[in-house]
């Protein structure tokens, strides 16, 4: 069974360019994300195309994932849902021009429900209980970050909370790029150990 720490580790290693971690992430999460794409797009071929595009986005955005913030699955689901909705809107915009004034209206055959499938997708905004859990987790992460050496804690914050690239972090800390990658990798391992204790 895949748990949160596995997914966070794979995302962190993907940010470092680790293709085997990216493959493991894909294997563990693609079925769920495909289901989301299929539910929004209602077409298997479109959902398959969207899924591949989503993982290209995940590869590029993995360095901006804030470990310990939102759950990694929530982060992935948000990317998938937003991408699928964007594709649906683009498809509608392209199809709407072809329909013209003589085409179907924006209502379904029964005349009651809007055709906008994006409106029927459930809202993923966390409720009060999830928000309380997130605050508690954030406090734990803050304590664990405090156990890291200050420059390493700053590097983790810069990479995962402020979206700095590894190159920018290396330049700010005046260390080689590979040293920065090592700092981040080791820091994530220490954070995971601290959070699982």
C-alpha positions as CSV (number, residue, x, y, z in Angstrom):
1,X,0.0,0.0,0.0
2,X,1.4,3.4,-1.0
3,X,1.3,6.0,1.7
4,X,1.8,9.8,1.8
5,X,5.5,9.6,2.6
6,X,6.2,7.3,-0.4
7,X,4.4,9.8,-2.8
8,X,6.2,12.8,-1.2
9,X,9.5,11.0,-1.6
10,X,8.9,10.2,-5.2
11,X,7.9,13.8,-5.9
12,X,11.0,15.1,-4.2
13,X,13.2,12.7,-6.1
14,X,11.4,13.6,-9.3
15,X,12.3,17.2,-8.6
16,X,15.9,16.0,-8.7
17,X,15.4,14.4,-12.1
18,X,15.1,10.8,-10.8
19,X,13.3,9.0,-13.6
20,X,12.8,5.8,-11.6
21,X,11.0,7.8,-8.8
22,X,8.9,9.5,-11.5
23,X,8.0,6.0,-12.9
24,X,7.0,4.8,-9.4
25,X,4.9,7.9,-8.9
26,X,3.2,7.3,-12.2
27,X,2.5,3.7,-11.4
28,X,1.1,4.5,-8.0
29,X,-1.1,7.5,-8.9
30,X,-2.0,7.3,-12.6
31,X,-5.2,5.2,-12.2
32,X,-6.7,7.8,-9.8
33,X,-5.8,10.7,-12.0
34,X,-7.0,8.9,-15.1
35,X,-10.4,8.5,-13.4
36,X,-10.6,12.2,-12.7
37,X,-9.8,13.0,-16.4
38,X,-12.3,10.5,-17.6
39,X,-15.0,11.9,-15.3
40,X,-14.4,15.5,-16.5
41,X,-13.8,14.8,-20.2
42,X,-16.1,11.8,-20.7
43,X,-14.0,10.4,-23.5
44,X,-11.3,7.7,-22.9
45,X,-9.0,8.9,-25.7
46,X,-9.1,12.5,-24.5
47,X,-8.6,11.4,-20.9
48,X,-5.5,9.3,-21.9
49,X,-4.0,12.3,-23.8
50,X,-4.8,14.6,-20.8
51,X,-3.1,12.1,-18.4
52,X,0.1,12.2,-20.3
53,X,0.1,16.0,-20.4
54,X,-0.6,16.1,-16.7
55,X,2.5,14.0,-15.9
56,X,4.6,16.3,-18.1
57,X,3.3,19.1,-15.8
58,X,4.0,17.0,-12.7
59,X,7.6,16.4,-13.9
60,X,8.1,20.2,-14.4
61,X,6.3,21.3,-11.2
62,X,7.7,18.7,-8.8
63,X,10.3,21.1,-7.4
64,X,7.5,23.4,-6.3
65,X,5.6,20.8,-4.3
66,X,5.6,21.8,-0.6
67,X,6.3,18.6,1.3
68,X,4.2,18.4,4.4
69,X,1.7,21.0,3.1
70,X,-1.3,19.8,1.2
71,X,-1.3,16.0,0.8
72,X,0.6,14.9,-2.3
73,X,-2.5,13.3,-3.7
74,X,-4.5,16.5,-3.3
75,X,-1.7,18.3,-5.1
76,X,-1.7,15.8,-8.0
77,X,-5.5,15.7,-8.1
78,X,-5.6,19.5,-8.3
79,X,-3.2,19.5,-11.3
80,X,-5.2,16.8,-13.0
81,X,-8.6,18.4,-12.4
82,X,-7.5,21.8,-13.5
83,X,-5.9,20.5,-16.6
84,X,-8.9,18.3,-17.6
85,X,-11.2,21.3,-17.0
86,X,-8.9,23.5,-19.2
87,X,-9.1,20.9,-21.9
88,X,-12.8,20.7,-21.6
89,X,-13.2,24.5,-21.9
90,X,-10.8,24.6,-24.9
91,X,-12.8,21.8,-26.6
92,X,-16.0,23.7,-26.0
93,X,-14.6,26.9,-27.3
94,X,-13.5,25.1,-30.5
95,X,-16.8,23.3,-30.8
96,X,-19.0,26.3,-29.9
97,X,-17.9,28.2,-33.0
98,X,-18.8,25.3,-35.2
99,X,-22.3,25.0,-33.7
100,X,-23.3,28.6,-34.4
101,X,-26.8,29.8,-33.6
102,X,-28.4,26.7,-35.1
103,X,-26.6,24.2,-32.9
104,X,-27.7,22.7,-29.6
105,X,-28.1,25.1,-26.7
106,X,-26.1,25.1,-23.6
107,X,-28.7,22.8,-22.0
108,X,-28.9,19.1,-22.4
109,X,-31.7,17.2,-24.2
110,X,-34.0,17.3,-21.2
111,X,-33.5,21.1,-21.0
112,X,-32.6,21.1,-17.2
113,X,-28.9,20.5,-16.7
114,X,-26.2,22.7,-18.1
115,X,-23.8,20.9,-20.3
116,X,-20.8,22.4,-18.5
117,X,-19.3,19.3,-16.9
118,X,-16.8,21.4,-15.1
119,X,-19.6,22.7,-12.9
120,X,-20.5,19.1,-11.9
121,X,-17.0,18.3,-10.6
122,X,-17.0,18.2,-6.8
123,X,-15.3,21.0,-5.0
124,X,-12.0,19.8,-3.4
125,X,-11.8,22.7,-0.9
126,X,-10.9,21.2,2.5
127,X,-13.6,21.3,5.1
128,X,-13.0,22.5,8.8
129,X,-11.7,19.1,9.9
130,X,-9.2,18.9,7.1
131,X,-8.1,22.5,7.7
132,X,-7.5,21.8,11.4
133,X,-5.4,18.7,10.5
134,X,-3.5,20.8,8.0
135,X,-2.7,23.4,10.7
136,X,-1.5,20.6,13.0
137,X,0.7,19.1,10.3
138,X,2.1,22.6,9.5
139,X,3.1,23.0,13.2
140,X,4.8,19.6,13.1
141,X,6.7,20.5,10.0
142,X,7.8,23.8,11.5
143,X,9.2,21.9,14.5
144,X,11.0,19.4,12.2
145,X,12.4,22.2,10.1
146,X,13.8,23.7,13.3
147,X,15.9,20.5,13.7
148,X,17.7,21.1,10.4
149,X,20.8,23.3,10.1
150,X,19.6,26.9,9.4
151,X,20.9,27.0,5.8
152,X,19.4,23.7,5.0
153,X,16.0,24.6,6.5
154,X,16.1,27.8,4.4
155,X,16.9,25.8,1.3
156,X,13.9,23.5,1.9
157,X,11.6,26.5,2.5
158,X,13.0,28.2,-0.7
159,X,12.5,25.1,-2.8
160,X,9.2,23.8,-1.5
161,X,7.4,26.8,-0.2
162,X,8.7,29.7,-2.3
163,X,9.3,27.9,-5.6
164,X,13.0,28.8,-6.1
165,X,14.9,26.6,-8.5
166,X,17.8,24.5,-7.3
167,X,20.1,26.8,-9.3
168,X,18.7,29.9,-7.6
169,X,19.1,28.3,-4.2
170,X,22.7,27.2,-5.0
171,X,23.6,30.8,-6.0
172,X,22.0,32.3,-2.9
173,X,23.8,29.9,-0.6
174,X,27.0,30.2,-2.7
175,X,27.4,26.5,-3.1
176,X,27.7,24.2,-6.1
177,X,24.4,23.0,-7.6
178,X,25.1,19.3,-6.7
179,X,25.8,20.3,-3.1
180,X,22.3,22.0,-3.0
181,X,20.7,18.9,-4.4
182,X,22.4,16.8,-1.7
183,X,21.3,19.2,1.0
184,X,17.7,19.1,-0.2
185,X,17.7,15.3,-0.6
186,X,19.2,14.7,2.9
187,X,16.9,17.4,4.4
188,X,13.8,15.7,3.0
189,X,14.9,12.4,4.4
190,X,15.5,14.0,7.9
191,X,12.1,15.7,7.7
192,X,10.4,12.4,6.7
193,X,12.0,10.6,9.7
194,X,11.0,13.4,12.0
195,X,7.4,13.5,10.8
196,X,7.1,9.7,11.1
197,X,8.5,9.5,14.6
